[in-house]
């Protein structure tokens, strides 16, 4: 007989999971994390980001793009007015003999600066007022809502024309366009933020925070704002393209960017009278303007789809 002890069933021992890995897997998903993951898979988002990145580099470092062209944006020769594309002037010359390519590149700066500045101002002003009105309610909500309705009653283009024309001689440069657009555009952001805050303030986490004694400012900026800012970001991104178009419209009408500054709208206005004779000085800035507006609208649409679970 064998004296070996009886062998029992074999038991498998599982190695303990490293704490770091367990913590990473247990991390709950968030709206912004899911949105960013979704955005990375959207071709429209990637294409719009690439276009916007190129336009931003063009705005802040135009010399990187004009190094292939030795002519300055403000150097004009009347003797060569309306000449077509050539080796030295790949976009040709405008009615004053200025290089169209250089002016198109340098015109991106003012157009994008105006669009971005107006977007930031309207998002801050409209967002804070909408947050205050939606969170406080009562008389504060009533007064701010009535003031907003007054601004909505003003025709947008007419109001911007009036403001720009009134302060045209104030030596504010491109900032008069920013002021004219921001004064009339903030109510849209206000309404969106107010509606989002009113929806969020009835949620359980807000009620619980107030029951635990959280201050009004803590509730507003710690609970309501993070859960109501998503639609404001979406509308701000889409509006940015609209503000660039509005700047071009004001410059085209003669009350926006003024010479010697350069913008796409001003270039289109200068070239419109000679369009049949020399269409390229109008076509090139118009194409760049359209691409810029389209890029920001595409970005806004992609962000909206990613932040709205119903659209996934």
Helices and strands as residue ranges (DSSP letters): H 19-25, H 31-39, H 43-60, H 63-66, G 78-80, H 100-136, H 138-152, H 156-166, H 175-200, H 204-211, H 216-219, I 220-224, H 225-228, H 230-252, H 264-271, G 272-274, H 280-307, G 309-311
